[in-house]
Amino acid sequence: MRNYARRLLLPTLALLGAVSITKVVYSWPNLFPSMLKALGNAIVDATGVTSAESSSNIEVTYVFIVSLLFVLAVFAILRVMWAYFRN
Protein backbone atom coordinates (compact mmCIF):
# COMPACT_ATOMS: atom_id res chain seq x y z
CA MET A 1 0.00 0.00 0.00
CA ARG A 2 2.85 2.34 0.73
CA ASN A 3 4.21 2.00 -2.80
CA TYR A 4 0.88 3.19 -4.25
CA ALA A 5 0.95 6.26 -2.04
CA ARG A 6 4.42 7.15 -3.26
CA ARG A 7 3.38 6.76 -6.88
CA LEU A 8 0.37 9.02 -6.39
CA LEU A 9 2.17 11.71 -4.41
CA LEU A 10 3.91 13.46 -7.32
CA PRO A 11 0.86 13.61 -9.65
CA THR A 12 -1.32 14.80 -6.77
CA LEU A 13 1.15 17.54 -5.85
CA ALA A 14 1.49 18.53 -9.51
CA LEU A 15 -2.28 18.85 -9.96
CA LEU A 16 -2.67 20.80 -6.71
CA GLY A 17 0.14 23.13 -7.75
CA ALA A 18 -1.37 23.66 -11.19
CA VAL A 19 -4.79 24.42 -9.72
CA SER A 20 -3.22 26.85 -7.25
CA ILE A 21 -1.28 28.65 -9.98
CA THR A 22 -4.41 28.83 -12.14
CA LYS A 23 -6.32 30.40 -9.26
CA VAL A 24 -3.53 32.91 -8.65
CA VAL A 25 -3.42 33.83 -12.34
CA TYR A 26 -7.16 34.50 -12.32
CA SER A 27 -6.87 36.54 -9.13
CA TRP A 28 -3.97 38.61 -10.48
CA PRO A 29 -4.00 38.45 -14.31
CA ASN A 30 -0.93 40.69 -14.62
CA LEU A 31 1.25 37.82 -13.36
CA PHE A 32 0.64 35.77 -16.50
CA PRO A 33 3.32 36.48 -19.15
CA SER A 34 2.09 38.57 -22.07
CA MET A 35 3.58 36.21 -24.67
CA LEU A 36 1.51 33.35 -23.25
CA LYS A 37 -1.56 35.61 -23.17
CA ALA A 38 -1.14 36.29 -26.87
CA LEU A 39 -0.83 32.57 -27.59
CA GLY A 40 -3.96 31.87 -25.53
CA ASN A 41 -5.89 34.54 -27.42
CA ALA A 42 -4.72 33.06 -30.72
CA ILE A 43 -5.94 29.62 -29.62
CA VAL A 44 -9.34 31.04 -28.68
CA ASP A 45 -9.56 32.86 -32.02
CA ALA A 46 -8.49 29.77 -33.96
CA THR A 47 -11.20 27.61 -32.40
CA GLY A 48 -13.87 30.00 -33.62
CA VAL A 49 -15.98 30.01 -30.48
CA THR A 50 -19.02 32.27 -30.49
CA SER A 51 -20.00 32.45 -26.82
CA ALA A 52 -18.17 33.93 -23.87
CA GLU A 53 -18.66 30.72 -21.88
CA SER A 54 -16.90 28.59 -24.49
CA SER A 55 -14.11 31.11 -24.73
CA SER A 56 -13.70 31.08 -20.97
CA ASN A 57 -13.59 27.27 -20.88
CA ILE A 58 -10.81 27.20 -23.47
CA GLU A 59 -8.92 29.90 -21.61
CA VAL A 60 -9.14 28.08 -18.26
CA THR A 61 -7.96 24.85 -19.88
CA TYR A 62 -5.04 26.66 -21.53
CA VAL A 63 -3.96 28.37 -18.29
CA PHE A 64 -4.25 25.06 -16.40
CA ILE A 65 -2.09 23.23 -18.96
CA VAL A 66 0.55 25.97 -18.89
CA SER A 67 0.52 25.89 -15.08
CA LEU A 68 0.85 22.11 -15.05
CA LEU A 69 3.82 22.26 -17.40
CA PHE A 70 5.42 24.90 -15.19
CA VAL A 71 4.93 22.77 -12.06
CA LEU A 72 6.33 19.69 -13.78
CA ALA A 73 9.37 21.69 -14.93
CA VAL A 74 9.96 22.85 -11.36
CA PHE A 75 9.70 19.25 -10.13
CA ALA A 76 12.19 18.13 -12.77
CA ILE A 77 14.65 20.85 -11.76
CA LEU A 78 14.26 19.90 -8.09
CA ARG A 79 14.84 16.24 -8.90
CA VAL A 80 18.05 17.04 -10.80
CA MET A 81 19.24 19.27 -7.97
CA TRP A 82 18.42 16.57 -5.39
CA ALA A 83 20.40 13.99 -7.36
CA TYR A 84 23.32 16.40 -7.78
CA PHE A 85 23.56 17.29 -4.08
CA ARG A 86 22.96 13.73 -2.98
CA ASN A 87 26.04 12.54 -4.84
Secondary structure, DSSP 8 states (H G I E B T S, - for coil): -HHHHHHHHHHHHHHHHHHHHHHHHHH-GGGS-HHHHHHHHHHHHHHT--SHHHHHHHHHHHHHHHHHHHHHHHHHHHHHHHHHHH-
